[in-house]
Amino acid sequence: MSTLVKVARYHLVQPFQYLGLTWMVLAFTFAVNEIIFAVAPVSHHTVTTAHGLVSVASTDGRYTGALCSFFILFLVLGVTSIGRSLPFGLALGMSRRSYYMGTALLAVVLACADGLALTALQAIERATDGWGVHMHFFRVAYLLNGPWYLTWLTSFVGLALLFVYGMWFGIVHRRWNLFGTLTFIAAQVTVLLGAVLVITWAHGWTGVGHFFTGLTVAGLTGLLAALAVALLAGGHATIRRATV
């Protein structure tokens, strides 16, 4: 385990991109959305009461969706962590396996800590009625809109999954360059198209719809966790022969 920790610390020699950049981008995105929602009018609807018609503010739909930028940055971090640092890491005597698993350890720690931070910010958002402007920035409809522990777990799994997915892309690019990366993307698209065709030929879209509409956030988080493990295994199999 000490070797894996050393690899994780090796990445943090340049801490800005892991500890500063993501939060700077999120802070900027938040500020932009705060300004927009502060000047944007709140929609109202009319309800009938014993005293007549009353105009009531409707704020249920004021979700931004801008939190996705934070998750996308974790994908980018996964790509750059492998592509940029692998040659020097191996020159320092790290094995490919240790380097890969140590980088994955960094992903887990960052996802855990940042997931907790997002959960805390969501709690503040709820307490301040959407930062005073009825804005749902850290709440995402269906995905991140439940109890705090489920918000943390889903955030943690989602961030870790995207980091690991980015790692696999970085390894593929390191091993096969641009052509290999494009082939890797094409293979994934082909698999998805094949699944769509099979479901269509089997007239199974109704069953698929029932499965996903009945899926809870906890169930979806479990599926994403399983996918993250599969991606981690795929990346590990690829890095064993990666050139530097």
N, C-alpha and C positions, 0 to 999 in steps of 0.2 A: 504493500500500500504506500510505503514511503516514496517509492519511485514514481508512482502515479501522482502523488502530491507535488513532487518536484517538477513534474511535467506541467501540472496546472499552474504552479508558481512561475515556471518558465514563460508561459503565455502572459502572465501578469507583470512581466518586466516592463511592458508598455500598457499600463492600466487604463489609459484614457478611453480606448475603443470599447473596453469591456465594462468599465465603471462610470464613464462620463458621457461618451458620445450618445449612447442609447437614451439616456435621461435628458440630455440637452435637446435632442430631437423631439422627445415626448413633451418636454416643457414648452418648446416653441409651438408644437402642434396644439397643445392645450391652450396656450395664450391666444392663438389665432381663433380657435373655436369659442373661447370665452368672450372675445370681442364680438364675434359674429352673433352669438346667442344673446349677448347683452343688448345689441341694437335691433335684433330681429323681433318682430312682434309675436306675442304669445297668442295662439289661436284660442278663440272662445266659442262656447256653445251655450245655447239657451235651454234652461230647464224650468219646469213649472213647479212652483211651491204653493203653499197655502196663502202666501202673500203676493202671488202673481208670478210673472216671468223674471227669472234671474239669469244674468250672464255669468258663466263659470269658466275660468281658465282651463284649457285642456293642455296638459303637459306630458301625457303618457307617451307621445310619439317623438319626443325631442331627443332622440339618440343620434350621436354623431358618427359612430363607426370608425373614428379616427384612431382608436387604440390599435388598430391593425398595423399601423406604422411601427409600433414598438415590436410586435411579433415578427414583422418582416425583417427588421434589423437583426434579430437573432438568427434568421436564415443566412443573412449576409455574414454575420460573425462566424458561423460554422464554416462557410466557404473559405474565408480569408484565414482562419486559424490553421487550416490544413495546408492550403496552397502557399502561404507566405512563409510559414515557420518550419515546415517539415525538413527541408534540406539542412538548415542549421542545427535543428534538433538531432538529426541523425549524425551530423558531424561531431556533436558533443558526446556521442556514444549511446544515445537512446535507441532502443529497439523499436521497430515499427509498431509492434503490439503495445509496448509501454507508452509510446507517443500517442497512439490512438486512444487507448483507454484513459490516459491522463487527461487528454483533451475532452473526452466524454465526461470525466469526473468534473472538470471545470464547467461543462454545460449543465450538469445536474445541480451544482452548487449555485451557479448564477440563476438558473431557472427557479430554484427553491427560494432564494433571497428576493429576487425581483417579483416573483409571484406573491410573496408576503407583502412587499411594498405596494403592489397594485391592489391587494386586498385592503390594506390600511387606507389607501387613497379612496377606494370605493366606499369605505365606512364613513370617511369625512364627507364624501359627496352626498351620501344619504342624510347625514346629520345637518348639512347646510342647504338642503333642498336643491341639490344640483348646483352648488357653488353660487347660490343666490340668483341664478338665471334659469333655473329648471333644466339644466343641461345634464344629460346622461352620458358622460365621457368615459368613465371607468366601469359603467354598467353596460353590458351588451345583451340585447334581447335574447332570451333563451340560454345563451352560453354562460354569461357572467352576470347573473341577476338573481342568484339564490342566496343561501346562507354563506357566511364568510368562509367556512372550511371548504365548501364545494367550489367557491370562487377561487380560493388558493389552489386547490388540487387541480382544477381545470386549467388555470393559468400556468401552473408548474409543468403539467404534462404537455400543454401546447407549446410553451417556450422550449422545453427540452427536445420535443419532437422536431421543431423547425431547425434548431441548432444541429442536431444529429443529421437531419436531411441535408443541410448545407454542407456538413462535413463530407458526406458521401459524394456530393457534387464536386467538392474541392479535390477529393482523392481521384475521381474519374478524370478530372481535367489534368491533374498532375501526371497521371499515368498515360492518358491517351490524347491529351491536348484538346483543341477545339473540336476536331472531328469526333473524338470519343464522347465529348460532352453532348454534341448534337445527336449522336447515335443513342446516347443514354436517355435523352429527352424523348426521342422518337420511339424508343422501346416502351417507355411508360405510356405514351399516347396510344401506341398500338395495343397495349394490354387493356387500357380503358375502353378503347373502341371495340375490342373483342368481347369484353364483358357486356357492353351495351348491346352488341349484336346477339349474343347468347340470350340475354334477358328478353330482348325483343322477339326472337324466334320462339322462345318458350312461353311468351305471353305472361311474363312474370313481373311486369311493372306494378301491377296492383299489389302483389305481395311485397315488393320492395318499398312501395309507398307506405303500406301498413307498418312495415318494420321501422322505418325512420320516423314516421309520425308518432309511433308509440314508444320511441326511444327516449329515455330520460337523459338529463345532463350527465348524471353519474354513469349511466350505461355508455354514452358517447365518450366520456373521458376514459373509460376502460378500454374501448376500442382504439382510441388514439394512443393509449399507453402500449397496447399490443403492437400497434403499427410502429411506434418508436423503437421497440425492442427489435422488430424485424429490420428496420432501417439500420439500426446499430450493428446487427449481424452482417447485413449486406456490405456496409462500409468496412467492417473488419476483414471480411473476405477479400475485398478489393485492395486494401492497403498493403497486404502481404507481399505483393509483387510491384508496388508502385516504385517508379524510378525517381531519382532526384536530380 
